[in-house]
Amino acid sequence: MSDLRINPIGTSQGILKRAPEIGGVAPEEGVPFGKIVKGVLDDAIRAEQEAAAGIDQFAAGNINDVHDVVMAVGKANMAIQLLVQVRNGVLEAYQELARIQL
């Protein structure tokens, strides 16, 4: 149990001071929606690749800390969930526009 690492989260790390980013793009007026969606997709792909690499490294015995692998898999899961929610929102908006009678 001597390998247990707990890092405190606080304002000193700047986590609470940054503007939230979606897909690597800070929310600003005039940012194309497609750029945000592409960023979310790229983040999900990158997170999934990092998780797969971590699982492979752990299975090969190159990683002793399971925590890093679990965190990478959790991050990939959240990125995919965000991507699915963005897709659902786009589909819902499209369906709403299709219901409008001209």
C-alpha positions as CSV (number, residue, x, y, z in Angstrom):
1,M,0.0,0.0,0.0
2,S,3.0,2.3,0.0
3,D,2.3,3.1,-3.7
4,L,-1.0,4.8,-3.0
5,R,-0.9,8.4,-4.3
6,I,-3.5,10.9,-3.4
7,N,-3.3,14.3,-5.1
8,P,-5.3,17.2,-3.6
9,I,-7.5,19.1,-5.8
10,G,-7.6,22.8,-5.2
11,T,-7.7,26.2,-6.7
12,S,-3.9,26.3,-6.6
13,Q,-3.9,24.0,-9.6
14,G,-6.1,26.4,-11.6
15,I,-8.8,23.8,-12.1
16,L,-11.6,26.1,-10.9
17,K,-10.2,29.2,-12.5
18,R,-10.2,28.0,-16.2
19,A,-13.1,28.4,-18.5
20,P,-14.7,25.0,-19.3
21,E,-13.6,23.5,-22.6
22,I,-15.6,21.2,-24.8
23,G,-13.6,19.2,-27.3
24,G,-10.6,21.3,-26.6
25,V,-12.4,24.5,-27.7
26,A,-13.2,27.1,-25.1
27,P,-16.8,28.4,-25.5
28,E,-16.6,31.6,-27.4
29,E,-19.0,33.5,-29.6
30,G,-18.4,32.7,-33.3
31,V,-16.9,29.3,-32.8
32,P,-18.3,27.0,-35.5
33,F,-20.4,24.2,-34.1
34,G,-18.7,21.7,-36.4
35,K,-15.3,22.6,-34.8
36,I,-16.7,21.8,-31.3
37,V,-18.2,18.5,-32.5
38,K,-14.9,17.6,-34.2
39,G,-13.1,18.4,-31.0
40,V,-15.4,16.2,-28.9
41,L,-14.9,13.4,-31.4
42,D,-11.1,13.8,-31.4
43,D,-11.1,13.8,-27.5
44,A,-13.2,10.6,-27.4
45,I,-10.9,8.8,-29.9
46,R,-7.7,10.0,-28.1
47,A,-9.1,8.9,-24.7
48,E,-10.1,5.5,-26.0
49,Q,-6.7,5.0,-27.5
50,E,-5.0,6.0,-24.2
51,A,-7.3,3.6,-22.3
52,A,-6.5,0.7,-24.7
53,A,-2.8,1.4,-24.5
54,G,-3.0,1.5,-20.7
55,I,-4.9,-1.8,-20.6
56,D,-2.3,-3.4,-22.9
57,Q,0.6,-2.1,-20.8
58,F,-1.0,-3.4,-17.6
59,A,-1.7,-6.8,-19.2
60,A,1.9,-7.0,-20.3
61,G,3.0,-6.2,-16.7
62,N,4.6,-2.9,-17.5
63,I,2.3,-0.9,-15.2
64,N,2.0,-1.6,-11.5
65,D,-0.5,1.1,-10.7
66,V,-4.0,-0.1,-11.6
67,H,-5.3,3.4,-10.7
68,D,-3.9,5.0,-13.8
69,V,-5.5,2.3,-16.0
70,V,-8.9,2.7,-14.3
71,M,-8.7,6.5,-14.6
72,A,-7.9,6.2,-18.4
73,V,-10.8,3.9,-18.9
74,G,-13.1,6.2,-16.9
75,K,-12.0,9.2,-18.9
76,A,-12.6,7.3,-22.2
77,N,-16.1,6.3,-20.9
78,M,-17.0,9.9,-20.1
79,A,-15.7,11.2,-23.4
80,I,-17.8,8.6,-25.3
81,Q,-20.9,9.5,-23.2
82,L,-20.3,13.2,-24.0
83,L,-20.1,12.3,-27.7
84,V,-23.3,10.3,-27.5
85,Q,-25.1,13.2,-25.8
86,V,-23.9,15.7,-28.4
87,R,-25.1,13.3,-31.1
88,N,-28.5,13.0,-29.4
89,G,-28.8,16.8,-29.1
90,V,-28.0,17.2,-32.8
91,L,-30.6,14.5,-33.8
92,E,-33.2,16.1,-31.5
93,A,-32.6,19.5,-33.1
94,Y,-32.9,18.1,-36.6
95,Q,-36.1,16.3,-35.7
96,E,-37.6,19.5,-34.3
97,L,-36.7,21.4,-37.4
98,A,-38.2,18.6,-39.5
99,R,-41.5,19.1,-37.6
100,I,-41.8,22.7,-38.5
101,Q,-44.4,23.2,-41.2
102,L,-43.6,25.7,-43.9
